[in-house]
Amino acid sequence: MAGGFVSQTPGVRNYNYKLTPKVFVTCFIGAFGGLIFGYDLGISGFFFQGFLLLVGGVTQMEPFLEEFFPYVYKKMKNAHENEYCRFDSQLLTLFTSSLYLAALVSSLFASTITRVFGRKWSMFLGGLTFFIGSAFNGFAQNIAMLLIGRILLGFGVGFANQSVPVYLSEMAPPNLRGAFNNGFQVAIIFGIVVATIINYFTAQLKGNIGWRISLGLACVPAMMIMIGALILPDTPNSLIERGFTEDAKKMLQSIRGTSEVDEEFQDLIDASEESKQVKHPWKNIMLPRYRPQLIMTCFIPFFQQLTGINVITFYAPVLFQTLGFGSKASLLSAMVTGIIELLCTFVSVFTVDRFGRRVLFLQGGIQMLISQIAIGVMIGVKFGTVGTGNIGKTDANLIVALICIYVAGFAWSWGPLGWLVPSEISPLEIRSAAQAINVAVNMFFTFLVAQLFLTMLCHMKFGLFFFFAVFVFIMTIFIYLMLPETKNVPIEEMNRVWKAHWFWGRFIPDEAVGVSAAEMQQKSV
């Protein structure tokens, strides 16, 4: 049934649309792009097994370490330190986190390809490079092949992360944009869970076959996004941007389920015409009128990575091992937290368009802050600053419960919304550049946290949890003061949201929101 939506922002237009099977299927397939990122996150986790630090499930297999990192493997086998500093290997962490530097670089190139050739072809290129990278890693005979594969995987992640959230935001109807876009985060978490399960079973295989299976199976999500991109239509926004106006109108009618799309179509045309006046989006995004979008696309991914979630995502087994769980129990516990994150991400899918982005951001931030401080206090009491001590079963179970509460809070707030909000807030003329900045900042701080975590844990000890808690507190205040509510607002009408904001309104010129002469006169009275 056709219907509109009610916006909280005055002056925002109401469009007619139906929730069609086509838009559901296209957004579902488009969300596959998150699988490659999630699979790599799961494969690249850090695990402790006895006194052996394992970077990624694949390196649980001794043949892998002996072939590619023999010196590091020998040192790790002989490492005997406290619970905070079992071993700190920058070489292995660099191998894992180098992917995120490659993703950072590729996201900058991906913005141009996404704008010139369309969102779907950027998605396809991401899947293709990830597929080739998985082949290099699965058949690696030397460290050079391993590193080339790792870089190609990073290129694939950069392209997919740049194009998929934008694709989902442009295809989805305004009142369900949050739910459909959050499908990207669901796919990421699903990829993590699947990779963790695969790691658990392949780690028990003998010889070289185990790690090759784990790395090589990355080709499966890569093929899914490649095939999906080939059968997906491009967005009306992208078609108009590239001059296919009639095709764009037909596509808009198809995904909205009604022929009465003139008002929305005209808004897309107007946005495209304005976009064509911008010859240098990377230069224009620095203009004062785009200050809100620039700040948000920098600070939201920055804060997302400094919530401390990577402590859990990358190193959950480290924490569980430290808490006294056995090696297999550690991996199983990591799977449990992954499943919890997956289930709780669906909470965001079903609530983000009903309660709004701000409510989930703020509630999730408070939940993470409380649980993070509690975890730090308990670990500090049990292990102190020297990193030695014992922890009882009751206390260990309580810490596990707090970790799960923390993961749940992230899963329905900063996890999915960290991708949703930056992809929906920018006008067409800077959208690709803004999303590239979002991905680049995200990948840089993912790299930084992955690279420095073990060193920080060794030196800051239980204080590391308080370190991240400070950032959770700051970012919660930041959202409360600086982010307006964007639910139910058409993506091409987003400037009105910024114009109505108490702080950002001063940066948005009247012509950017189509303010009439009468309205301007009324404002000046």
C-alpha positions in Angstrom: 0.0 0.0 0.0 1.3 3.4 -0.9 2.2 5.6 2.0 4.2 8.6 3.0 6.1 9.4 6.1 6.1 12.0 8.9 9.4 13.9 9.3 10.4 15.8 12.3 12.0 18.5 10.2 9.8 21.3 9.0 9.6 21.7 5.2 10.7 18.2 4.3 8.6 16.8 1.5 6.5 13.6 1.7 6.9 11.1 -1.1 4.5 8.3 -2.1 5.9 4.8 -2.3 5.3 1.1 -1.7 7.7 -1.4 -0.2 8.2 -3.5 -3.3 9.8 -6.9 -3.6 12.3 -5.4 -6.0 13.7 -2.9 -3.5 13.8 -5.6 -0.8 15.7 -8.0 -3.1 18.1 -5.4 -4.4 19.0 -4.1 -1.0 19.3 -7.7 0.4 21.8 -8.6 -2.4 23.6 -5.3 -2.2 24.2 -5.9 1.5 26.4 -8.9 0.5 29.2 -6.4 0.2 29.5 -6.5 4.0 30.4 -10.2 3.9 33.9 -9.7 2.6 34.7 -7.2 5.3 33.2 -9.4 8.0 34.9 -12.6 6.8 38.3 -10.9 6.8 37.7 -9.4 10.3 36.8 -13.0 11.5 39.8 -14.5 9.8 42.1 -11.8 11.1 41.3 -12.1 14.8 44.1 -12.5 17.3 44.1 -15.6 19.5 46.1 -16.9 22.4 46.7 -20.6 22.7 48.8 -21.4 25.7 51.8 -19.0 25.4 51.5 -18.9 21.6 49.9 -15.8 20.1 48.0 -16.5 17.0 47.1 -13.8 14.5 44.0 -14.9 12.7 42.6 -18.4 12.9 44.8 -19.5 10.0 48.0 -19.1 12.1 46.8 -21.6 14.7 48.4 -24.1 12.3 52.1 -24.5 13.0 53.0 -25.1 9.3 51.7 -21.6 8.5 53.9 -19.9 11.1 56.9 -22.1 10.4 56.7 -21.4 6.6 56.0 -17.6 6.7 57.1 -16.4 10.2 59.6 -18.9 11.5 61.6 -16.4 13.7 58.4 -15.0 15.2 57.0 -18.4 15.8 60.2 -19.5 17.7 60.1 -16.4 19.9 56.4 -16.9 20.6 56.9 -20.5 21.6 59.4 -19.3 24.3 57.4 -16.3 25.5 56.5 -16.4 29.2 55.1 -13.1 30.5 52.2 -11.9 32.6 48.6 -11.9 31.6 48.8 -8.5 30.0 52.0 -9.2 28.0 52.1 -12.8 27.0 53.8 -11.6 23.8 53.7 -8.4 21.8 54.5 -9.1 18.1 54.4 -6.0 15.8 55.4 -8.1 12.8 52.4 -10.3 12.9 50.0 -7.5 13.8 51.4 -5.6 10.8 50.7 -8.5 8.5 47.1 -8.5 9.6 46.5 -4.8 9.9 48.2 -3.9 6.6 44.9 -4.8 4.8 43.3 -1.8 6.3 46.0 0.6 4.9 45.3 -0.9 1.5 41.5 -0.4 2.1 42.2 3.2 3.1 44.1 3.9 -0.2 41.6 2.1 -2.4 38.6 3.9 -0.9 40.0 7.2 -2.2 40.1 5.8 -5.8 36.8 4.1 -5.3 35.0 7.4 -4.8 35.8 8.4 -8.4 34.8 5.0 -9.9 31.6 5.0 -7.8 30.6 8.5 -9.2 31.7 8.0 -12.8 30.7 4.4 -13.5 28.0 3.8 -10.9 27.7 2.1 -7.5 27.2 -1.4 -8.8 30.5 -1.5 -10.8 32.4 -0.3 -7.8 30.9 -3.1 -5.8 31.8 -5.6 -8.6 35.4 -4.4 -8.7 35.6 -4.8 -4.9 34.4 -8.4 -5.2 36.8 -9.1 -8.0 39.9 -7.8 -6.3 38.9 -9.6 -3.1 38.5 -12.8 -5.1 42.0 -12.5 -6.6 43.4 -11.7 -3.2 41.8 -14.8 -1.7 43.4 -16.9 -4.4 46.8 -15.5 -3.8 46.5 -16.2 -0.1 45.0 -19.7 -0.5 47.7 -20.8 -2.8 50.6 -18.8 -1.3 54.0 -20.4 -1.6 56.0 -17.5 -0.2 55.6 -14.3 1.8 55.4 -12.2 -1.3 52.3 -14.0 -2.5 50.8 -13.7 1.0 51.4 -10.0 1.1 50.1 -9.4 -2.4 47.0 -11.2 -1.6 46.6 -9.2 1.6 46.8 -5.9 -0.3 44.3 -7.1 -2.9 41.9 -8.1 -0.1 42.3 -4.6 1.3 41.5 -3.0 -2.1 38.3 -5.2 -2.3 37.2 -4.1 1.2 37.9 -0.4 0.4 35.7 -0.5 -2.8 32.9 -2.5 -1.2 32.8 -0.3 2.0 32.7 2.8 -0.2 30.0 1.8 -2.5 27.6 -0.5 -0.7 26.3 1.8 2.1 25.7 4.6 -0.5 23.9 2.1 -2.8 21.6 0.9 0.0 20.8 4.5 1.2 19.9 5.6 -2.3 17.7 2.6 -3.2 15.8 2.3 0.1 12.6 4.3 0.7 13.1 7.1 3.2 11.2 5.5 6.1 13.1 2.2 5.8 16.5 3.5 4.8 17.9 2.7 8.2 16.7 -0.8 8.3 18.0 -1.6 4.7 21.3 0.1 5.3 21.8 -1.8 8.5 21.8 -4.9 6.4 25.4 -4.0 5.6 26.3 -4.4 9.2 24.3 -7.6 9.5 26.4 -9.0 6.6 29.6 -7.9 8.3 28.7 -9.6 11.6 27.5 -12.7 9.7 30.8 -12.9 7.9 32.7 -12.6 11.2 30.7 -15.4 12.8 31.1 -17.7 9.7 34.9 -17.0 9.6 35.3 -17.7 13.4 33.4 -21.1 13.0 35.6 -22.0 10.0 38.7 -21.1 12.0 37.6 -23.3 14.8 37.3 -26.4 12.6 40.2 -25.8 10.2 42.6 -25.2 13.2 42.1 -28.9 14.0 43.2 -30.1 10.6 46.8 -31.4 10.1 49.3 -30.1 7.7 49.0 -27.1 5.3 45.4 -27.7 4.3 43.7 -26.0 7.3 45.0 -22.4 6.8 44.7 -22.7 3.1 41.0 -23.6 3.5 40.4 -20.6 5.8 42.1 -18.1 3.5 40.8 -19.6 0.3 37.2 -19.7 1.3 37.3 -15.9 1.2 36.5 -16.4 -2.5 33.0 -17.4 -1.6 31.7 -14.0 -0.3 33.8 -12.4 -3.0 31.8 -14.4 -5.7 28.5 -13.5 -4.0 29.1 -9.8 -4.3 30.4 -10.1 -7.8 27.4 -12.0 -9.0 25.1 -9.8 -7.0 26.6 -6.6 -8.6 26.1 -8.1 -12.1 22.4 -8.7 -11.6 21.7 -5.5 -9.5 20.3 -2.4 -11.1 22.0 0.9 -10.5 20.4 3.5 -8.3 18.2 6.3 -9.8 20.6 8.8 -8.3 23.6 7.3 -10.1 21.7 6.9 -13.4 20.7 10.6 -13.4 24.3 11.5 -12.4 25.5 9.7 -15.5 22.9 11.1 -17.9 20.4 8.2 -18.1 17.4 10.2 -17.1 14.6 8.1 -18.6 16.1 4.9 -17.2 16.4 6.6 -13.8 12.7 7.5 -13.8 11.7 4.0 -14.7 13.9 2.6 -12.0 12.5 5.0 -9.4 8.9 4.0 -10.4 9.9 0.3 -10.1 11.5 0.5 -6.7 8.8 2.8 -5.3 6.0 0.7 -6.7 4.1 3.7 -8.1 4.1 5.9 -11.2 3.6 9.0 -9.0 7.2 9.8 -8.4 7.4 13.2 -10.1 8.2 15.1 -6.9 10.9 12.8 -5.8 12.3 12.5 -9.3 12.4 16.2 -9.7 14.4 16.4 -6.4 16.9 13.9 -7.8 17.1 16.0 -11.0 17.7 19.2 -9.1 20.4 17.5 -6.9 22.1 16.1 -10.0 22.1 19.6 -11.7 23.6 21.1 -8.6 26.1 18.2 -8.5 27.3 19.0 -12.0 28.3 22.5 -11.0 30.8 20.9 -8.6 33.9 20.0 -10.7 36.1 19.1 -7.7 34.1 17.3 -5.0 37.3 16.8 -2.9 37.8 20.6 -2.9 34.2 21.5 -2.4 33.7 19.3 0.6 36.0 21.7 2.4 33.6 24.6 1.8 31.7 25.9 4.9 28.3 24.8 3.5 29.5 21.2 3.8 31.0 21.6 7.2 28.4 19.4 9.0 28.9 16.5 6.6 32.7 16.7 6.7 32.8 16.8 10.5 30.4 13.8 10.8 32.1 11.7 8.1 35.4 12.2 10.0 34.3 11.9 13.6 31.7 9.1 13.4 34.1 6.5 12.0 36.8 7.8 14.3 34.6 7.3 17.4 33.3 4.0 16.0 36.8 2.5 16.1 37.6 4.0 19.5 34.6 2.5 21.2 36.9 -0.4 22.1 34.9 -2.8 20.0 38.1 -4.0 18.2 39.3 -5.2 21.6 36.4 -7.6 21.4 36.3 -8.3 17.6 40.0 -8.8 17.1 41.0 -10.1 20.6 37.9 -11.6 22.3 39.7 -15.0 22.6 42.7 -13.1 24.2 40.4 -11.8 26.9 38.7 -15.2 27.5 42.0 -17.0 27.6 43.2 -14.4 30.2 40.1 -15.0 32.2 41.1 -18.7 32.5 39.2 -20.4 29.7 40.9 -23.1 27.8 42.1 -22.6 24.2 39.1 -24.2 22.6 36.8 -22.6 25.0 38.3 -19.3 24.1 37.4 -19.8 20.4 34.0 -21.0 21.3 33.5 -17.9 23.5 34.5 -15.7 20.6 31.9 -17.4 18.5 29.3 -16.8 21.2 30.0 -13.0 21.3 29.8 -13.0 17.5 26.4 -14.6 17.5 25.2 -12.2 20.1 26.4 -9.3 18.0 24.7 -10.7 15.0 21.3 -11.1 16.8 21.5 -7.7 18.4 22.3 -6.0 15.1 18.8 -7.1 14.0 17.5 -5.0 17.0 18.8 -2.0 15.2 17.3 -3.1 11.9 13.8 -3.2 13.4 14.1 -0.1 15.6 16.3 2.4 13.8 13.5 3.8 11.6 11.0 3.8 14.5 13.0 5.3 17.3 15.6 7.1 15.3 19.4 7.2 15.1 20.0 9.5 18.1 18.1 7.3 20.6 20.1 4.2 19.6 23.4 6.1 19.6 22.8 7.5 23.1 21.4 4.3 24.6 24.1 2.2 23.2 26.8 4.6 24.3 25.6 4.6 27.9 25.3 0.8 27.9 28.9 0.4 26.5 30.3 3.0 29.0 28.9 1.3 32.1 29.9 -2.3 31.0 33.3 -1.1 29.9 34.1 0.5 33.3 32.8 -2.5 35.1 35.0 -4.8 33.1 38.1 -2.6 33.8 37.4 -2.5 37.5 37.0 -6.3 37.8 40.1 -7.1 35.7 42.1 -4.5 37.7 41.0 -6.0 41.0 41.8 -9.6 40.0 45.1 -9.0 38.1 46.3 -5.7 39.4 49.2 -3.9 37.6 51.5 -6.9 37.5 49.2 -9.1 35.5 49.2 -12.1 37.8 46.4 -13.6 39.8 43.5 -16.0 39.7 39.9 -15.4 38.9 37.1 -17.5 40.1 34.4 -19.1 38.0 31.7 -16.7 39.2 33.8 -13.6 38.5 34.8 -15.0 35.1 31.2 -15.6 34.2 30.3 -12.1 35.3 33.0 -10.5 33.1 31.8 -12.6 30.2 28.3 -11.4 30.8 29.5 -7.8 30.9 31.4 -8.3 27.6 28.2 -9.6 26.0 26.3 -6.6 27.3 28.9 -4.3 25.8 28.8 -6.2 22.5 25.0 -5.9 22.4 25.2 -2.2 23.0 27.6 -1.7 20.1 25.6 -4.0 17.8 22.5 -2.0 17.9 24.1 1.5 18.0 27.6 2.4 16.9 28.1 -0.7 14.8 25.4 -0.3 12.1 24.9 3.5 12.6 28.5 4.2 12.0 28.0 3.1 8.4 24.4 4.3 8.0 24.6 7.9 9.1 27.7 9.0 7.1 26.2 7.4 3.9 22.8 9.2 4.2 23.7 12.8 5.2 25.6 14.1 2.2 24.2 15.8 -0.9 24.9 14.1 -4.2 27.6 16.5 -5.3 29.9 15.4 -2.5 28.4 12.0 -1.6 31.2 9.8 -3.1 33.9 12.0 -1.6 32.3 12.0 1.8 31.9 8.2 1.8 35.5 7.8 0.8 36.5 9.9 3.7 34.3 7.8 6.0 35.9 4.6 4.8 39.4 6.0 4.9 39.1 7.3 8.5 37.5 4.0 9.5 40.2 1.9 7.9 43.0 4.1 9.3 41.8 3.8 12.9 41.0 0.1 12.4 44.7 -0.3 11.4 45.9 1.8 14.3 43.9 0.0 16.9 44.9 -3.4 15.5 48.5 -2.5 15.3 48.8 -0.9 18.8 46.4 -2.9 20.9 48.9 -5.5 22.2 51.4 -2.9 23.1 48.7 -0.7 24.8 47.5 -3.8 26.7 51.0 -4.6 27.8 51.7 -1.1 29.1 48.2 0.3 30.1 47.0 -3.1 31.5 43.4 -2.9 32.8 43.6 0.9 32.3 43.0 0.2 28.6 39.3 -0.3 29.3 39.1 3.1 31.0 41.0 4.6 28.0 38.3 3.5 25.6 35.6 4.3 28.1 36.7 8.0 28.0 36.1 8.0 24.2 32.7 6.4 24.6 31.7 9.2 27.0 33.0 11.9 24.7 31.3 10.5 21.6 28.0 10.1 23.4 28.1 13.8 24.4 29.1 14.6 20.8 26.1 12.8 19.4 23.7 14.4 21.9 24.9 17.9 21.0 25.9 17.7 17.3 23.9 15.1 15.4 20.3 16.0 14.4 17.7 13.2 13.8 17.7 12.0 10.2 15.1 9.2 10.3 12.4 9.4 7.6 14.1 12.2 5.8 14.6 11.7 2.0 18.3 11.6 1.2 18.0 14.6 -1.2 16.2 16.7 1.5 18.9 16.2 4.2 20.1 19.8 4.0 16.9 20.9 5.7 17.9 18.8 8.7 21.2 20.6 9.0 19.6 24.0 8.4 17.2 23.4 11.3 20.0 22.4 13.7 21.0 24.9 16.5 24.7 24.8 15.5 25.0 23.6 11.9 22.3 25.9 10.6 24.7 28.8 10.3 26.7 27.0 7.7 23.9 26.0 5.4 22.9 28.8 2.9 19.2 29.4 2.3 19.4 28.4 -1.3 20.7 25.0 -0.3 17.3 24.1 1.1 15.1 26.1 -1.3 14.0 28.7 1.2 11.5 31.0 -0.4 11.7 34.8 -0.3 8.7 34.8 2.0 10.4 32.4 4.4 13.6 34.5 4.3 11.7 37.6 5.1 9.9 35.9 7.9 13.3 34.7 9.3 14.6 38.2 9.3 11.6 39.6 11.2 
